[in-house]
Amino acid sequence: MAEQKTILKALAGETQDIPPIWMMRQAGRYLPEYRATRAQAGDFLSLCYNPELAAEVTLQPIRRYGFDAAILFADILLIPQALGADLWFVTGEGPRLSTITSMDEVNALKPVDEIDATLSPIYETVKILSGELPKETTLIGFAGAPWTVATYMVAGRGTPDQGPAHKLKDENPEAFDALMAKITAATIEYLSKQIEAGAEVVKLFDSWAGSLKGVDFQRYALQPAREIITALKARYPHVPVIAFPREAGAGYIGFAKATGADCLAIDNSISAEWAAENLQVDGCVQGNLASKHMVTGGEKLTSETKRICAALKNGPHIFNLGHGITPDADPDNVQRMIDAVRGN
C-alpha cells in the first residue's frame, strides 16, 4: 500500500529509524547497463523520448541497488524544446539551445497548451514505470525550476555564473518576467501530467538558485516555486513536492514553509547539523552527502554517510547526495553508501 512506502512516510513528516534513500542521477553514465541502453537509443534525447528505453534506465538502479524511490529519466530542458526552442547536445560539452533574449522571441514561443504534443512520450514513460516498479518503490517525477530553465534558454547553454540571464533580468525585466511566467505555466502543466500518469511525488530542481541574492532570490526562486506548488496542491492535494533551491545558503531557511513544499532537498555546501537545527524544524529534509564520495569511496564515505544520518535522525529525513552522482563514480561505492545508511 502507498501509505507504507518509506519515502511517503518521510514526506508526511514521519521520523524513521532508517531513512529512505535514493540518489540524484541514479540512472546514469556511471552504470554500464545505462551506457549500453543509451547506445541502443542512439543519443541522449532519443533515450529521453523513447518510453520503453527511458523506463528501462529508470529501473536499472532499482534492480541493482533497491533504492526506495525511482526518479523519472528525463531532462530539465525538455520544456524549452516543447515550447519551441531548438535543443541539441554536444558530446562532452552538454546542452545547446536557441537563445531567447527579447520580448519578440518570448512571444514566438508556443502556447503552453501545446507542450503535451512534444512531452507525451515522457508521460508514457511514467505510466510504464507506475506499472513496473516494485510495490514498495516510490515514483518521483520532476521538472527544472523556472529560474534554472530560464538561464539555459537565455544563454543557449550552461554558464559558470548564469551571467546572460542576470543581464536580461536587469536590462529587460519585462521580457525576462514574461519568459519566467511562460516557463512557470508550462512547468505546472508538465508536472500535472506526470502526476496524472502515475508520479507519486514531484521534485523541482533549481540548480542555479544559489546565484540569486536578496530580493532576486525571493522573486525568481521562491515565488515561482510557490506558484507551481500552490497550483499542484490545488489539483493534487495529496501529492508531495520536494523543492531543491541548490546552494541557497541562508535562503534555505523558511523556504519549505514559504513555498508549501513538503520537503527541502539540500546540497553539501551546508552541514547536516546546520540543516537539523534550521531546516528540519519545518519538516522533511533530503540530503546531503557530497557526490565526490561516490568516486573516492573508502572509510570516509562510510563515516560521512553515518554522520549525516546521525545529524538528521531526530526528524523526517530522506538520504540523498548533495548533487547528482557523477559519471566517474564507482558503482561499488553506491552499495557501500546504502549499506552505511541501512546499517548492513
Summary of the structure (lengths in Angstrom):
residues: 344
radius of gyration: 18.9
end to end distance: 25.5
largest distance: 58.0
contacts: 1229
relative contact order: 0.14
helix: 54%
strand: 13%
